[in-house]
Amino acid sequence: MRAVLRTRVRTDRVEEHEQAHREAPDELTAAVRAAGAGFPAVREL
């Protein structure tokens, strides 16, 4: 099964959004990967 999460971020909040992703705990990203999910590149639409 494939799923996609599409998020819109206000222009004035992009840096805050990116910072939150940079600070994601290693345990969280490890659990997501263990569940079979990957982290593809983010595209700007």
The first five atom37 places (N, CA, C, CB, O) and aatype in JSON, in Angstrom:
{
  "aatype": [12, 1, 0, 19, 10, 1, 16, 1, 19, 1, 16, 3, 1, 19, 6, 6, 8, 6, 5, 0, 8, 1, 6, 0, 14, 3, 6, 10, 16, 0, 0, 19, 1, 0, 0, 7, 0, 7, 13, 14, 0, 19, 1, 6, 10],
  "atom_mask": [
    [1, 1, 1, 1, 1],
    [1, 1, 1, 1, 1],
    [1, 1, 1, 1, 1],
    [1, 1, 1, 1, 1],
    [1, 1, 1, 1, 1],
    [1, 1, 1, 1, 1],
    [1, 1, 1, 1, 1],
    [1, 1, 1, 1, 1],
    [1, 1, 1, 1, 1],
    [1, 1, 1, 1, 1],
    [1, 1, 1, 1, 1],
    [1, 1, 1, 1, 1],
    [1, 1, 1, 1, 1],
    [1, 1, 1, 1, 1],
    [1, 1, 1, 1, 1],
    [1, 1, 1, 1, 1],
    [1, 1, 1, 1, 1],
    [1, 1, 1, 1, 1],
    [1, 1, 1, 1, 1],
    [1, 1, 1, 1, 1],
    [1, 1, 1, 1, 1],
    [1, 1, 1, 1, 1],
    [1, 1, 1, 1, 1],
    [1, 1, 1, 1, 1],
    [1, 1, 1, 1, 1],
    [1, 1, 1, 1, 1],
    [1, 1, 1, 1, 1],
    [1, 1, 1, 1, 1],
    [1, 1, 1, 1, 1],
    [1, 1, 1, 1, 1],
    [1, 1, 1, 1, 1],
    [1, 1, 1, 1, 1],
    [1, 1, 1, 1, 1],
    [1, 1, 1, 1, 1],
    [1, 1, 1, 1, 1],
    [1, 1, 1, 0, 1],
    [1, 1, 1, 1, 1],
    [1, 1, 1, 0, 1],
    [1, 1, 1, 1, 1],
    [1, 1, 1, 1, 1],
    [1, 1, 1, 1, 1],
    [1, 1, 1, 1, 1],
    [1, 1, 1, 1, 1],
    [1, 1, 1, 1, 1],
    [1, 1, 1, 1, 1]
  ],
  "atom_positions": [
    [[0.84, -1.18, 0.0], [0.0, 0.0, 0.0], [0.88, 1.24, 0.0], [-0.95, 0.0, 1.22], [1.87, 1.32, 0.73]],
    [[0.52, 2.2, -0.81], [1.23, 3.47, -0.84], [0.3, 4.57, -0.36], [1.75, 3.79, -2.27], [-0.9, 4.56, -0.64]],
    [[0.86, 5.49, 0.35], [0.09, 6.64, 0.83], [0.96, 7.88, 0.64], [-0.34, 6.46, 2.34], [2.19, 7.82, 0.69]],
    [[0.3, 8.98, 0.42], [1.0, 10.24, 0.22], [0.41, 11.26, 1.18], [0.9, 10.73, -1.26], [-0.8, 11.34, 1.36]],
    [[1.28, 12.02, 1.77], [0.84, 13.11, 2.64], [1.21, 14.41, 1.94], [1.49, 13.02, 4.08], [2.37, 14.68, 1.66]],
    [[0.21, 15.19, 1.68], [0.43, 16.48, 1.02], [0.13, 17.57, 2.03], [-0.44, 16.64, -0.27], [-0.97, 17.65, 2.57]],
    [[1.11, 18.4, 2.26], [0.98, 19.45, 3.26], [1.21, 20.8, 2.6], [1.98, 19.25, 4.42], [2.14, 20.97, 1.81]],
    [[0.37, 21.74, 2.91], [0.58, 23.11, 2.44], [1.1, 23.92, 3.62], [-0.74, 23.73, 1.87], [0.58, 23.85, 4.73]],
    [[2.13, 24.67, 3.35], [2.75, 25.5, 4.38], [2.7, 26.94, 3.9], [4.22, 25.05, 4.69], [3.09, 27.26, 2.78]],
    [[2.22, 27.8, 4.78], [2.17, 29.22, 4.42], [3.58, 29.72, 4.15], [1.51, 30.06, 5.55], [4.54, 29.28, 4.79]],
    [[3.7, 30.61, 3.22], [5.0, 31.14, 2.81], [5.8, 31.68, 3.99], [4.81, 32.23, 1.78], [7.01, 31.5, 4.05]],
    [[5.13, 32.33, 4.92], [5.84, 32.92, 6.06], [6.18, 31.89, 7.15], [5.0, 34.03, 6.66], [6.77, 32.25, 8.16]],
    [[5.81, 30.62, 6.96], [6.08, 29.58, 7.96], [6.98, 28.46, 7.44], [4.78, 28.98, 8.44], [7.17, 27.46, 8.12]],
    [[7.54, 28.62, 6.23], [8.35, 27.56, 5.62], [9.56, 27.22, 6.48], [8.81, 27.99, 4.21], [9.82, 26.05, 6.74]],
    [[10.29, 28.21, 6.93], [11.49, 27.95, 7.74], [11.14, 27.19, 9.02], [12.21, 29.26, 8.09], [11.84, 26.26, 9.4]],
    [[10.08, 27.59, 9.68], [9.64, 26.91, 10.9], [9.27, 25.45, 10.6], [8.43, 27.64, 11.53], [9.61, 24.55, 11.38]],
    [[8.6, 25.22, 9.5], [8.21, 23.87, 9.08], [9.44, 23.01, 8.81], [7.32, 23.93, 7.82], [9.51, 21.87, 9.27]],
    [[10.4, 23.54, 8.08], [11.62, 22.8, 7.77], [12.43, 22.51, 9.03], [12.47, 23.57, 6.77], [12.99, 21.42, 9.17]],
    [[12.48, 23.47, 9.94], [13.21, 23.27, 11.21], [12.59, 22.14, 12.02], [13.22, 24.57, 12.04], [13.32, 21.34, 12.61]],
    [[11.29, 22.07, 12.05], [10.61, 21.0, 12.79], [10.98, 19.64, 12.22], [9.08, 21.2, 12.76], [11.12, 18.67, 12.97]],
    [[11.13, 19.55, 10.91], [11.52, 18.28, 10.28], [12.98, 17.94, 10.55], [11.27, 18.34, 8.78], [13.32, 16.77, 10.71]],
    [[13.82, 18.94, 10.61], [15.24, 18.7, 10.92], [15.4, 18.21, 12.35], [16.07, 19.99, 10.71], [16.35, 17.49, 12.65]],
    [[14.48, 18.59, 13.23], [14.58, 18.23, 14.64], [13.79, 16.97, 15.01], [14.1, 19.37, 15.48], [13.64, 16.67, 16.19]],
    [[13.28, 16.26, 14.03], [12.53, 15.03, 14.31], [13.44, 14.05, 15.05], [11.98, 14.39, 12.99], [14.57, 13.81, 14.61]],
    [[12.97, 13.49, 16.15], [13.8, 12.56, 16.93], [14.19, 11.33, 16.11], [13.05, 12.12, 18.19], [13.41, 10.83, 15.3]],
    [[15.42, 10.86, 16.33], [15.9, 9.68, 15.62], [14.99, 8.48, 15.84], [17.31, 9.34, 16.06], [14.8, 7.66, 14.94]],
    [[14.43, 8.36, 17.05], [13.54, 7.24, 17.35], [12.29, 7.27, 16.46], [13.13, 7.27, 18.84], [11.78, 6.23, 16.05]],
    [[11.81, 8.47, 16.18], [10.62, 8.61, 15.33], [10.93, 8.2, 13.9], [10.11, 10.05, 15.37], [10.19, 7.42, 13.29]],
    [[12.03, 8.72, 13.35], [12.35, 8.36, 11.98], [12.69, 6.88, 11.85], [13.51, 9.21, 11.47], [12.38, 6.26, 10.84]],
    [[13.33, 6.3, 12.87], [13.63, 4.86, 12.84], [12.35, 4.04, 12.86], [14.52, 4.48, 14.03], [12.24, 3.04, 12.15]],
    [[11.37, 4.45, 13.66], [10.1, 3.73, 13.74], [9.33, 3.82, 12.43], [9.25, 4.27, 14.89], [8.71, 2.84, 12.0]],
    [[9.36, 4.98, 11.81], [8.67, 5.15, 10.53], [9.31, 4.28, 9.46], [8.68, 6.64, 10.1], [8.62, 3.62, 8.69]],
    [[10.64, 4.27, 9.43], [11.34, 3.42, 8.46], [11.08, 1.94, 8.73], [12.85, 3.71, 8.5], [10.89, 1.17, 7.8]],
    [[11.08, 1.54, 10.01], [10.83, 0.14, 10.38], [9.43, -0.3, 9.95], [11.0, -0.05, 11.89], [9.2, -1.48, 9.68]],
    [[8.52, 0.64, 9.9], [7.15, 0.33, 9.47], [7.05, 0.24, 7.96], [6.18, 1.39, 10.0], [5.98, -0.08, 7.42]],
    [[8.15, 0.51, 7.26], [8.17, 0.36, 5.81], [8.0, 1.65, 5.03], [0.0, 0.0, 0.0], [7.9, 1.62, 3.81]],
    [[7.97, 2.76, 5.72], [7.8, 4.05, 5.03], [9.16, 4.64, 4.73], [6.95, 5.03, 5.88], [10.13, 4.41, 5.45]],
    [[9.22, 5.4, 3.66], [10.46, 6.08, 3.3], [10.28, 7.57, 3.38], [0.0, 0.0, 0.0], [9.19, 8.06, 3.68]],
    [[11.33, 8.28, 3.11], [11.3, 9.73, 3.15], [11.74, 10.29, 1.8], [12.19, 10.26, 4.28], [12.9, 10.66, 1.63]],
    [[10.82, 10.35, 0.85], [11.2, 10.87, -0.48], [11.47, 12.37, -0.39], [10.08, 10.58, -1.53], [11.11, 13.04, 0.58]],
    [[12.09, 12.86, -1.41], [12.37, 14.29, -1.49], [11.06, 15.08, -1.5], [13.2, 14.62, -2.73], [10.06, 14.65, -2.07]],
    [[11.1, 16.2, -0.88], [9.93, 17.07, -0.84], [9.94, 17.93, -2.1], [9.93, 17.95, 0.45], [10.97, 18.5, -2.46]],
    [[8.82, 18.01, -2.76], [8.7, 18.84, -3.96], [7.9, 20.07, -3.64], [8.05, 18.06, -5.13], [6.92, 20.02, -2.89]],
    [[8.3, 21.15, -4.2], [7.54, 22.39, -4.04], [6.59, 22.48, -5.23], [8.48, 23.65, -3.96], [7.03, 22.45, -6.38]],
    [[5.31, 22.59, -4.95], [4.32, 22.65, -6.02], [3.94, 24.06, -6.32], [3.1, 21.86, -5.66], [3.11, 24.3, -7.2]]
  ]
}
